[in-house]
């Protein structure tokens, strides 16, 4: 899974995708929308607005043990404490990555995704290839994302659905003692909250997955 996510090229576009593309082309032709402005809007919600909300949740949990306890006990309520709630985030379960467990989320039925904390789902999250393969071969798929999980570490796959949305609390990077919440939030990527990446300091030797699409 490189930046182009080669598996996507093997999947024909769905009827919905074809209709959306046709509508976009028609509206562009009539001068009603600007494709560049639309791309910028999508990018903002996919990479900036939504994921920044989730990053604040993670940074708060890393900094405040009491908040972390509440977050793991009742994700919906704890996330709402920071003002993030609403459609696609009504029922949230937070799963914590630890030295012995790595969590990753998927929606095998469609593309259920926690919009209030992560924004718009990336294209690959909605692809049939990811939705099926991450369940069958999670270590292999994560390796394609540049994330090799040691054999001694358990990998757990969580399947979101219409009732529940999962959110990964990544491990706090080493060397961040004394950092404030704003500094910590900058280390949190969208993919680290899905489980296809990890949070790392700028000097870390792990691949930053933020720009995957």
Secondary structure, DSSP 8 states (H G I E B T S, - for coil): --TT-GGGGGS---HHHHHHHHHHHHHHHTTS--HHHHHHHHHIIIIIIHHHHHHHHHHHHHH-HHHHHHHHH-HHHHHHHTT--STT-SSEEEEE-BTTEEEEEE-SSS----HHHH-S--HHHHSHHHHHHHHH-HHHHHHHTT----TTSEEEEEE--SS-EEEEE----TT-TT--HHHHHTT--HHHHHTSS----TT-SS---TT--
